[in-house]
Amino acid sequence: MSPGVDGTRFLELATRRVMQAWMAREPEPRHIPWTPLRVPLARARVALVSSAGIARRDDTPFDMEGERRDPWWGDPTYRRIPRETRTGDVRIHHLHIDPRPGEEDAV
């Protein structure tokens, strides 16, 4: 696992050990099949999809309490980040990573 990331933090001990053993079985990181752009970036429409729980500060936060109660569940909803949003207007709602570095980068 990456430094600063504890994906098993809210699991009870037996489940945590099973998950840690399962994660340790993963060999090298998998190859990402990059595809070159077919149009110049200035003419491209770009979307970013993230599982980091990113939302505007004035939007409904992701449900981290539900995941604390049941670590096998995660909030399946999404938030739209409008084009005019500035980096300081976003917040990270995530249990298994420290959001501070990402939020510091966004300011």
Residue, then its C-alpha position, 0 to 999 in steps of 0.5 A: m500500500s502507498p505511504g499514508v494510505d490505510g485502506t483497512r483502518f476501519l475494519e475489525l481485526a479479522t477482516r483487516r488481516v484477511m484484506q491485508a493478506w489479499m492485498a499483499r498477493e497483488p504482484e507488480p502494479r498493472h499496466i495502464p493502457w494509455t491512448p493518445l488524444r485524437v484531437p488537440l487538448a484545447r479542442a478536447r472535452v475532458a472528464l475526471v472520474s475519481s474515487a477520492g470523494i472530491a466535492r465542492r465545499d458547498d455540496t453535500p459531503f460523501d457519507m463516511e459515517g455509513e462506511r464507518r458503520d459498515p466497512w464493506w459499504g461505500d457511498p455510491t453517489y457522485r458529485r459534479i464539479p462545475r467548470e468554474t469551480r476553483t481549487g480552493d472550493v473543493r474538499i476531499h471526503h475519504l476515510h482511507i487516505d489523509p485528505r490534507p495533502g490533496e486539499e493543500d495542493a488544491v489551495 
